[in-house]
Structure formats: C-alpha cells, structure tokens
Amino acid sequence: MLEQLEGSRAVARTVALCRPEVIPAYPISPQTHIVEALSAMVKGGELAPCEFINVESEFAAMSVAIGASATGARCYTATASQGLLYMAEALYNASGLGLPIVMTVANRAIGAPINIWNDHSDSMSQRDSGWIQLYAESNQEALDTHVLAFRLAEELSLPVMVCMDGFVLTHAYERVDMPTQEQVDAFLPSYEPRQVLDPAEPVTIGAMVGPEAFTEVKYLAHVKQTQALELIPELSGELASVLQRAQSGLVREYRCEDAETVVVALGSVLGTIEDAIDRLRERDVRIGALGIKAFRPFPCEAVRAVLARAARVVVIERALAIGVGGIVSQDLRSALPAGGAHLHTVIAGLGGRPITAASLCRLFEDAVAERLEPMTFLDLNRELVERELERTRESRRSGPHAENMLRDVGVVAAGPV
C-alpha cells in the first residue's frame, strides 16, 4: 500500500512485520524515531509477542541482543554514530558467535568535533567487524532491505547492518509502498536458529580458542560472508517476486552501458549523482553511476564487470580514512583490472555538508577533461584551512582548530540541538 511516511516510521513498521521477539535499544539521534515507534507498538500490543528492553547504553543494547539471539529469539536493534562505536567490542562478539541480529545504522558523523549530521564514518569504521553491511539509496530501498536482512541473517547465521543516511532518509517523508504482513510472512519464515542456549541441552557458546583453531574459525567466518555474494542476489530476486517491485541485489547500474566515466557511491547521494549524470548526458557526455548496496562482503566480481568498460572511475566517499584517503576506493582498486580505468577519490559530504548537483557536474566535467586530481575534497574551503595553518605556524598555543575555524566563518557555537 502506498503511504506518505517518515523514513524512520516506515522502517519501524517494516521491522514489526518481520516479527522480532526482542528489541533492546538506547536512543541516539538520528535513530531515535525508529526505536520510539517500535516501543510504542510493543506497549500498545500492536507488536506481540515482543519484549522491548530499555537499556542504559549502546554497549548494553548489543549485549542484550547477543544474549537474546543466543537463546533463539529473533532480535533487532538500531544505533548511530558514537553509539555504534560504544558497541564495538560487542559487535565483534555478535559476528564471531554467528548470531543473526539485524541492526539499523542511521548513518551519522563521528566526533570530535561533535556533529549530528550525516556521513558514513560510523558504519565504515566497523567494516571489518564481521557484520554484513547493506546500504540503502532511498526509504523504499531501506524498508525492503530490512525484510531481506532478516532472511539473509538467519540463512547464514550472521549479523546484518542496514545502513540508511541519517536525517536525509530517517527524517524525510517520502511515498513508500509498505509490504503487507502476508507478503513478509511469505518471504520470511519462522526463525529456526542454528544454535541455541538451552538448559535442557547444555552447550558452550563463545569458548576460548587458541592458535590450534583460531585461523580456521576466522576463515569460516570469511567463507560465510562470501556466501552472501550468491545469496543476496538470489534472495533479492525472491523478494522482488513477493513484493512485485525490483530489488537492487549487490549493485545497481545507472546509464553505464556506454559510459566512459563511471561514478561509484553508496547511499542516498546516488539520487543527486543521477541528476547530475542526466544533465551531462544531455550534452552527450558518456557517464554513468554504479551504486553499491552490499559493501560487506564486497561484491568484487559484480563491480569489476561494470568498471571493466570504463576509462575512468570517480568514487564519491562519505567517509575519510585519515592519513590514507578513501575507504571505498581501496576496495575498488582490488576490483579494477590491471591497467584498467584511472581511479579518482572524492571526499564529499562529511558531517552533512550538502552535495549539490551543480558541484557534482563541475566535478564530473573535470574528470572527463582529465583535470581531476587522484584525491579531491569536494567544495573544500581552502582559504579557511590555510588561515588555520598560518595560525599554527605563528603561535605554539594556537588553540583548538574547530573553534578557531568556527570564529573565522562567523559561527559562535555549533553544538547539537
């Protein structure tokens, strides 16, 4: 049914259709509306049987999720930004134990300085934690991906993050086609765990493993992740049949058939990228876009198949590996054939800075004209940076960078509301 809904509300209602039995959660912007809506459904009896557990921290939320999942309950939670970092130790435990927890990450920048706006630095920081990571371009894709995530997690007995851009998607009202309970039930069977803590049949979960088997355990975790590369397209096709609408699978191409330049990105920025591509196509510029939905495991073969036809690749990165550059770019290099396309990394939209179609058009024109540097910071205020660098040269006690630059741009304070 078509409805005009806030992204968070659409996700909460979709998660409820997946019949979770335990939801431990701690609120943090911009995830809060999701868990608020779910708590209201549990309290009102709309979502039953389900236990909503108010915990004291994000670490506790994931710890409770681990315990609930280990006893055979279908489990869901959500977080963002510093909350995801606070969970970090438990994240590795969840994946290492092979527990099929589903978690929404409402992507938000990591401090310091404090920033509540959107980029991908939180989930990218946990890319090697053993969780499958799926990125949504739109609210429709976000809610469909949650249905997929529960089935995928339980088929592989691995945890899954569904990453959706904070505020840009979570707080945006869009028309979405909500699945029915019958559709979700047709796709997502009752949970049958592969391992259960049961006093009647005692087992040990999370035993100490020494050098004699630790490599093999980690190798098996790697194998299970790579199995998702085949399972995601298969399940996406099945979900498309049930919901009667297309699903992205691992990646999604946009006007790539004859593209000499391919722009690669994750998340909601793809919509703006496609607008810019349409403008350039009107001027006969052969350019397309490749959206990566499954970032972990990384779909190397699917990416290589598209990029093999390109002369140049422009990667729009919503996170920064400080001291190195792009994060997605590093994985793409492994997918590019030797002697293939030239790769350009563009760091953009950090801390919620707008990524406009006009800026992207200029950027892509520079790429096509071979004027683009190997690494670029989109719309960087170089004058502001140089002024702060000069300040550090002039005085040993130059003060904190963030506050200095805020004064330079005429902002007294920029803390969260």
C-alpha positions as CSV (number, residue, x, y, z in Angstrom):
1,M,0.0,0.0,0.0
2,L,1.3,3.5,-1.0
3,E,1.7,5.8,2.0
4,Q,3.5,9.1,2.7
5,L,5.7,8.2,5.7
6,E,8.7,9.4,7.6
7,G,11.6,7.1,6.8
8,S,12.0,6.1,10.4
9,R,8.3,5.2,10.8
10,A,8.4,3.2,7.6
11,V,11.4,1.2,8.8
12,A,9.8,0.7,12.3
13,R,6.6,-0.6,10.7
14,T,8.5,-2.9,8.4
15,V,10.7,-4.3,11.2
16,A,7.4,-5.0,13.1
17,L,6.2,-7.0,10.2
18,C,9.3,-9.2,10.5
19,R,8.0,-10.3,13.9
20,P,11.1,-9.6,16.2
21,E,10.8,-11.1,19.6
22,V,13.4,-9.0,21.5
23,I,14.3,-5.3,20.8
24,P,16.9,-3.9,23.1
25,A,17.6,-0.2,22.3
26,Y,19.2,3.0,23.5
27,P,18.1,6.2,21.7
28,I,20.6,8.4,19.8
29,S,19.9,10.8,17.0
30,P,19.0,10.2,14.2
31,Q,18.0,6.7,15.1
32,T,15.6,7.6,17.9
33,H,12.3,7.8,15.9
34,I,12.8,4.1,14.8
35,V,13.0,2.7,18.3
36,E,10.4,5.1,19.7
37,A,7.9,3.8,17.1
38,L,8.7,0.2,17.9
39,S,8.5,0.8,21.7
40,A,5.0,2.3,21.2
41,M,3.9,-0.7,19.1
42,V,5.1,-3.1,21.7
43,K,3.5,-1.2,24.5
44,G,0.2,-0.9,22.6
45,G,0.1,-4.6,21.8
46,E,0.5,-4.0,18.1
47,L,3.8,-5.9,18.1
48,A,3.4,-9.1,20.1
49,P,4.9,-11.3,21.4
50,C,7.9,-9.0,21.6
51,E,9.9,-7.6,24.5
52,F,11.2,-4.1,24.2
53,I,14.1,-3.6,26.6
54,N,15.2,-0.1,27.6
55,V,18.9,-0.4,28.3
56,E,21.4,2.0,29.8
57,S,23.8,2.2,26.9
58,E,24.5,1.1,23.3
59,F,27.0,-1.5,24.7
60,A,24.2,-2.9,26.8
61,A,21.8,-2.9,23.8
62,M,24.2,-5.1,21.8
63,S,25.0,-7.3,24.8
64,V,21.3,-7.9,25.4
65,A,20.8,-8.6,21.7
66,I,23.6,-11.2,21.8
67,G,22.1,-12.9,24.8
68,A,18.6,-12.9,23.3
69,S,19.8,-14.2,19.9
70,A,21.8,-16.9,21.6
71,T,18.7,-18.3,23.3
72,G,16.9,-18.5,20.0
73,A,15.0,-15.2,19.7
74,R,14.7,-13.1,16.6
75,C,16.4,-9.9,17.6
76,Y,16.6,-6.3,16.3
77,T,18.2,-3.1,17.4
78,A,19.3,0.3,16.0
79,T,22.0,2.9,16.6
80,A,24.1,5.6,15.1
81,S,27.5,7.4,15.3
82,Q,29.1,7.2,18.8
83,G,26.5,4.7,19.8
84,L,27.9,2.3,17.1
85,L,31.4,2.9,18.4
86,Y,30.3,2.2,22.0
87,M,29.0,-1.2,20.8
88,A,32.3,-2.0,19.0
89,E,33.5,-4.8,21.4
90,A,30.1,-6.4,21.3
91,L,29.8,-6.1,17.6
92,Y,32.8,-8.4,17.1
93,N,31.3,-10.8,19.6
94,A,28.0,-10.9,17.8
95,S,29.6,-11.8,14.4
96,G,32.2,-14.1,16.0
97,L,29.4,-16.1,17.6
98,G,27.4,-16.2,14.4
99,L,24.3,-14.6,15.7
100,P,21.7,-13.4,13.2
101,I,21.0,-10.0,14.7
102,V,19.6,-7.2,12.4
103,M,20.5,-3.6,13.2
104,T,19.7,-0.3,11.5
105,V,22.6,2.1,11.5
106,A,21.2,5.7,10.9
107,N,24.5,6.9,9.5
108,R,25.9,10.0,11.3
109,A,29.3,11.6,11.6
110,I,31.7,10.6,14.4
111,G,33.2,13.3,16.7
112,A,35.2,15.1,17.8
113,P,34.2,17.8,16.9
114,I,30.5,16.9,17.8
115,N,28.4,16.6,14.7
116,I,24.9,15.1,14.5
117,W,24.6,15.2,10.7
118,N,25.0,12.5,8.1
119,D,28.1,10.8,6.6
120,H,29.3,7.2,6.6
121,S,32.1,7.4,9.0
122,D,30.3,5.4,11.7
123,S,29.5,2.2,9.7
124,M,32.7,2.4,7.7
125,S,34.7,2.3,10.9
126,Q,33.2,-1.1,11.6
127,R,33.5,-2.5,8.1
128,D,35.9,-5.3,9.3
129,S,33.7,-6.3,12.4
130,G,32.3,-9.3,10.6
131,W,28.8,-7.8,10.0
132,I,27.2,-7.8,6.6
133,Q,26.7,-4.2,5.6
134,L,23.8,-3.2,3.2
135,Y,23.4,0.5,2.2
136,A,20.0,2.0,1.2
137,E,19.6,4.7,-1.5
138,S,16.0,5.6,-0.7
139,N,13.4,5.0,2.0
140,Q,11.7,2.4,-0.2
141,E,15.0,0.5,-0.5
142,A,15.6,0.9,3.2
143,L,12.4,-0.8,4.2
144,D,12.7,-3.5,1.6
145,T,16.3,-4.2,2.7
146,H,15.2,-4.8,6.3
147,V,12.9,-7.6,5.2
148,L,15.9,-9.0,3.1
149,A,18.2,-8.6,6.1
150,F,16.3,-10.8,8.5
151,R,16.1,-13.6,5.9
152,L,19.8,-13.2,5.0
153,A,21.0,-13.1,8.6
154,E,19.1,-16.2,9.5
155,E,20.1,-18.2,6.4
156,L,23.8,-17.5,7.1
157,S,23.6,-17.1,10.9
158,L,25.5,-13.8,10.6
159,P,24.5,-10.3,11.8
160,V,23.4,-7.7,9.3
161,M,23.6,-3.9,9.4
162,V,21.2,-2.0,7.3
163,C,22.7,1.5,6.8
164,M,20.5,4.4,5.9
165,D,21.5,8.0,5.8
166,G,20.6,9.9,9.0
167,F,18.1,12.7,8.6
168,V,18.5,12.6,4.8
169,L,16.4,9.4,4.9
170,T,15.4,8.7,8.5
171,H,13.6,12.1,8.9
172,A,12.5,12.5,5.2
173,Y,8.8,12.0,4.3
174,E,8.5,10.0,1.1
175,R,5.9,7.9,-0.6
176,V,6.7,4.3,0.0
177,D,4.9,1.1,-0.8
178,M,4.5,-0.7,2.5
179,P,4.6,-4.5,2.4
180,T,1.7,-6.4,3.9
181,Q,2.1,-8.9,6.7
182,E,1.2,-11.7,4.3
183,Q,4.0,-10.7,1.9
184,V,6.6,-10.6,4.6
185,D,5.4,-13.9,6.0
186,A,5.7,-15.4,2.6
187,F,9.3,-14.3,2.3
188,L,10.5,-14.6,5.9
189,P,9.7,-18.0,7.6
190,S,9.6,-18.5,11.3
191,Y,13.1,-18.3,12.9
192,E,14.9,-21.6,13.2
193,P,18.2,-20.8,14.9
194,R,21.3,-22.9,14.1
195,Q,22.5,-22.7,17.7
196,V,20.5,-22.3,20.9
197,L,21.4,-21.9,24.5
198,D,19.0,-24.4,26.2
199,P,19.4,-25.6,29.8
200,A,17.8,-28.9,28.7
201,E,20.7,-29.5,26.2
202,P,23.7,-27.6,27.6
203,V,26.4,-26.4,25.2
204,T,29.2,-23.9,25.3
205,I,29.0,-20.8,23.1
206,G,32.0,-18.5,22.8
207,A,34.6,-20.9,24.2
208,M,38.3,-19.9,24.3
209,V,40.0,-20.8,21.1
210,G,43.8,-20.9,20.9
211,P,46.2,-20.9,17.9
212,E,45.3,-24.5,17.0
213,A,41.9,-23.5,15.6
214,F,41.6,-19.7,15.6
215,T,42.7,-19.2,12.0
216,E,40.1,-21.8,10.9
217,V,37.3,-20.1,12.8
218,K,38.1,-16.8,11.2
219,Y,38.4,-18.5,7.8
220,L,35.0,-20.0,8.2
221,A,33.6,-16.5,9.1
222,H,35.1,-15.2,5.8
223,V,33.6,-18.1,3.9
224,K,30.1,-17.4,5.3
225,Q,30.4,-13.7,4.3
226,T,31.4,-14.6,0.8
227,Q,28.4,-17.0,0.6
228,A,26.3,-13.8,0.9
229,L,27.5,-12.7,-2.5
230,E,25.5,-15.5,-4.1
231,L,22.7,-15.4,-1.6
232,I,21.9,-11.7,-1.7
233,P,21.0,-11.7,-5.5
234,E,19.0,-15.0,-5.0
235,L,17.0,-13.6,-2.1
236,S,16.6,-10.2,-3.8
237,G,15.0,-12.0,-6.8
238,E,12.7,-13.9,-4.4
239,L,11.8,-10.7,-2.6
240,A,11.1,-8.9,-5.8
241,S,8.7,-11.6,-6.8
242,V,6.9,-11.4,-3.5
243,L,6.7,-7.6,-3.3
244,Q,6.2,-7.1,-7.1
245,R,8.9,-4.5,-7.4
246,A,12.6,-4.5,-8.4
247,Q,15.4,-5.1,-5.9
248,S,19.0,-4.0,-6.3
249,G,20.9,-7.1,-5.3
250,L,24.6,-6.4,-4.8
251,V,24.9,-3.3,-7.0
252,R,22.8,-1.1,-9.2
253,E,23.9,0.4,-12.6
254,Y,22.6,3.7,-13.9
255,R,23.3,4.5,-17.6
256,C,26.5,2.5,-17.6
257,E,26.1,0.7,-20.9
258,D,28.3,3.0,-22.9
259,A,29.8,5.0,-20.1
260,E,33.5,6.1,-20.3
261,T,33.3,7.6,-16.8
262,V,31.6,5.7,-14.0
263,V,30.7,7.3,-10.7
264,V,30.7,4.9,-7.7
265,A,28.8,5.7,-4.4
266,L,26.7,4.3,-1.6
267,G,23.5,5.6,-0.1
268,S,21.2,8.5,-0.7
269,V,23.8,10.6,-2.6
270,L,23.2,8.4,-5.6
271,G,19.9,10.3,-6.4
272,T,21.8,13.5,-6.7
273,I,24.6,11.8,-8.7
274,E,22.0,10.5,-11.2
275,D,20.5,14.0,-11.6
276,A,24.0,15.3,-12.4
277,I,24.6,12.5,-14.9
278,D,21.3,13.2,-16.6
279,R,22.4,16.8,-17.1
280,L,25.7,15.8,-18.6
281,R,24.1,13.1,-20.8
282,E,22.0,15.9,-22.4
283,R,25.4,17.3,-23.6
284,D,26.4,13.8,-24.9
285,V,28.9,13.1,-22.0
286,R,29.2,9.3,-21.7
287,I,28.9,8.9,-17.9
288,G,27.0,6.6,-15.6
289,A,26.8,5.6,-12.0
290,L,27.3,2.4,-10.0
291,G,25.6,2.2,-6.7
292,I,27.0,-0.4,-4.2
293,K,24.3,-1.8,-2.0
294,A,26.3,-4.6,-0.4
295,F,29.6,-3.2,0.9
296,R,30.4,-6.1,3.1
297,P,31.0,-8.6,1.7
298,F,32.5,-6.5,-1.1
299,P,31.0,-7.5,-4.5
300,C,34.3,-7.6,-6.3
301,E,33.2,-9.5,-9.4
302,A,30.0,-7.5,-9.9
303,V,31.9,-4.3,-9.6
304,R,34.7,-5.5,-11.9
305,A,32.1,-6.4,-14.6
306,V,30.8,-2.9,-14.7
307,L,34.1,-1.0,-14.3
308,A,36.0,-3.1,-16.9
309,R,34.2,-1.0,-19.6
310,A,35.2,2.4,-18.1
311,A,38.2,4.6,-18.9
312,R,37.9,6.4,-15.5
313,V,36.2,5.8,-12.2
314,V,35.2,8.6,-9.8
315,V,34.4,7.4,-6.2
316,I,32.2,9.6,-4.1
317,E,33.2,8.9,-0.5
318,R,31.1,9.9,2.5
319,A,33.9,9.0,5.0
320,L,37.6,9.6,5.3
321,A,40.4,7.3,6.3
322,I,42.6,10.0,7.8
323,G,46.1,9.7,6.5
324,V,45.1,7.5,3.6
325,G,42.1,8.9,1.9
326,G,39.1,7.0,0.5
327,I,37.8,3.8,2.1
328,V,35.6,2.5,-0.8
329,S,38.4,3.4,-3.2
330,Q,40.7,0.9,-1.5
331,D,38.3,-1.9,-2.2
332,L,37.6,-0.7,-5.7
333,R,41.3,-0.9,-6.5
334,S,41.3,-4.6,-5.9
335,A,38.3,-4.9,-8.3
336,L,39.8,-2.9,-11.1
337,P,41.7,-5.0,-13.8
338,A,45.4,-4.3,-14.1
339,G,46.0,-1.4,-16.5
340,G,42.3,-0.5,-16.3
341,A,40.4,2.6,-15.5
342,H,42.0,5.6,-13.8
343,L,40.5,5.9,-10.3
344,H,39.7,9.3,-8.6
345,T,38.7,9.6,-5.0
346,V,36.4,12.4,-4.0
347,I,35.7,13.0,-0.2
348,A,32.3,14.7,0.0
349,G,29.5,15.5,2.3
350,L,31.4,15.0,5.6
351,G,29.4,16.0,8.6
352,G,26.3,16.7,6.5
353,R,27.8,19.2,4.1
354,P,25.4,19.4,1.1
355,I,26.5,17.6,-2.1
356,T,24.8,19.5,-4.9
357,A,24.1,18.5,-8.4
358,A,25.9,21.7,-9.6
359,S,29.1,20.8,-7.7
360,L,28.9,17.3,-9.0
361,C,28.5,18.5,-12.6
362,R,31.7,20.6,-12.3
363,L,33.5,17.7,-10.7
364,F,32.5,15.2,-13.4
365,E,33.4,17.7,-16.1
366,D,36.9,18.0,-14.6
367,A,37.1,14.2,-14.5
368,V,36.1,13.8,-18.2
369,A,38.6,16.6,-19.1
370,E,41.4,14.8,-17.1
371,R,41.7,17.7,-14.8
372,L,40.7,15.8,-11.6
373,E,43.4,15.0,-9.0
374,P,43.7,11.5,-7.7
375,M,42.1,12.7,-4.4
376,T,39.8,15.7,-4.1
377,F,37.8,17.2,-1.2
378,L,34.6,18.5,-2.8
379,D,33.8,22.1,-2.1
380,L,36.7,22.4,0.4
381,N,37.2,25.9,1.8
382,R,40.9,26.1,1.2
383,E,41.1,29.7,2.5
384,L,39.7,28.6,5.8
385,V,42.2,25.8,6.1
386,E,45.2,28.0,5.1
387,R,44.2,30.6,7.7
388,E,44.2,28.0,10.4
389,L,47.5,26.5,9.2
390,E,49.0,30.0,9.3
391,R,47.7,30.4,12.9
392,T,49.5,27.2,13.9
393,R,52.7,28.5,12.4
394,E,52.5,31.8,14.1
395,S,51.8,30.6,17.6
396,R,52.6,27.4,19.5
397,R,49.4,27.8,21.5
398,S,47.2,28.4,18.6
399,G,44.1,26.8,20.2
400,P,41.6,24.2,19.1
401,H,41.1,24.0,15.3
402,A,37.4,23.6,15.3
403,E,36.6,26.6,17.5
404,N,39.1,28.8,15.6
405,M,37.6,28.0,12.2
406,L,34.0,28.5,13.6
407,R,35.0,32.0,14.6
408,D,36.5,32.6,11.2
409,V,33.3,31.7,9.5
410,G,31.3,33.8,12.0
411,V,29.6,30.9,13.9
412,V,29.7,31.3,17.7
413,A,28.7,27.8,18.5
414,A,27.6,24.7,16.5
415,G,26.6,22.1,19.0
416,P,23.6,19.7,18.8
417,V,20.2,21.0,19.5
